[in-house]
Amino acid sequence: MLIEYLLLISTNIIFQTSRTYNARAIAKEDTMKVVWTSIIVKVSWIISTSIGIKSVFDGDIWLAITYVVTGTLGDYLGMIITYKNNA
């Protein structure tokens, strides 16, 4: 159970952060960054989303809440990191 939480937290934060970074790479038309960040986005998405969906079907409310909270945290970190890199 602890491994499931740790895996969800890490992959969801990676997903949200890399998705934001990927969107910025697309806007800058940086093909190599788009390709590499897309791979990271897809792999982390499939892992975190499957754990999140499983938690809903299993009725594990705390794991589902963790999914939502870490997704929001990942969005925030993605914005902070990409704005800091552009400054």
C-alpha positions as CSV (number, residue, x, y, z in Angstrom):
1,M,0.0,0.0,0.0
2,L,2.8,2.5,0.8
3,I,4.5,1.7,-2.5
4,E,1.3,2.5,-4.3
5,Y,1.1,5.9,-2.6
6,L,4.7,6.7,-3.3
7,L,4.4,5.6,-6.9
8,L,1.2,7.7,-7.3
9,I,2.8,10.8,-5.7
10,S,6.0,10.6,-7.8
11,T,4.4,9.8,-11.1
12,N,1.6,12.3,-10.8
13,I,3.9,15.1,-9.9
14,I,6.2,14.1,-12.8
15,F,3.3,13.9,-15.2
16,Q,1.8,17.3,-14.3
17,T,5.2,19.0,-14.3
18,S,6.4,17.5,-17.5
19,R,3.1,18.2,-19.2
20,T,3.5,21.9,-18.4
21,Y,7.1,21.9,-19.6
22,N,5.9,20.1,-22.8
23,A,3.3,22.7,-23.6
24,R,6.0,25.4,-23.3
25,A,8.3,23.4,-25.6
26,I,5.5,23.2,-28.1
27,A,5.0,26.9,-28.0
28,K,8.8,27.5,-28.6
29,E,8.7,24.9,-31.4
30,D,11.6,23.0,-29.8
31,T,11.1,19.6,-31.4
32,M,13.6,17.6,-29.3
33,K,12.2,18.8,-26.0
34,V,8.7,18.1,-27.3
35,V,9.6,14.5,-28.1
36,W,11.4,13.8,-24.9
37,T,8.8,15.5,-22.7
38,S,6.0,13.7,-24.5
39,I,7.5,10.3,-23.7
40,I,7.8,11.3,-20.0
41,V,4.2,12.6,-20.1
42,K,2.8,9.5,-21.6
43,V,4.6,7.0,-19.3
44,S,3.9,8.9,-16.1
45,W,0.3,9.5,-17.1
46,I,-0.5,5.9,-17.7
47,I,1.0,4.9,-14.3
48,S,-0.6,7.6,-12.2
49,T,-3.9,7.5,-13.9
50,S,-4.3,3.8,-13.6
51,I,-3.5,4.0,-9.9
52,G,-6.0,6.9,-9.5
53,I,-8.8,5.0,-11.4
54,K,-8.1,1.8,-9.4
55,S,-8.4,3.8,-6.2
56,V,-11.8,5.0,-7.2
57,F,-13.0,1.5,-8.1
58,D,-11.6,0.1,-4.9
59,G,-13.2,2.9,-2.8
60,D,-9.9,4.1,-1.5
61,I,-10.8,7.7,-0.9
62,W,-7.4,8.7,0.5
63,L,-5.5,7.4,-2.5
64,A,-8.0,9.3,-4.7
65,I,-7.5,12.5,-2.7
66,T,-3.8,12.0,-3.0
67,Y,-4.2,11.8,-6.8
68,V,-6.0,15.1,-6.9
69,V,-3.7,16.9,-4.5
70,T,-0.5,15.7,-6.2
71,G,-1.9,16.6,-9.6
72,T,-2.5,20.1,-8.4
73,L,0.9,20.3,-6.8
74,G,2.5,19.1,-10.0
75,D,0.7,21.8,-12.0
76,Y,2.0,24.4,-9.6
77,L,5.5,23.1,-9.7
78,G,5.4,23.0,-13.5
79,M,4.5,26.6,-13.7
80,I,7.1,27.7,-11.2
81,I,9.9,25.7,-12.9
82,T,9.0,26.8,-16.4
83,Y,8.6,30.5,-15.4
84,K,11.9,30.3,-13.5
85,N,13.7,28.9,-16.6
86,N,12.2,31.6,-18.8
87,A,13.3,34.5,-16.5
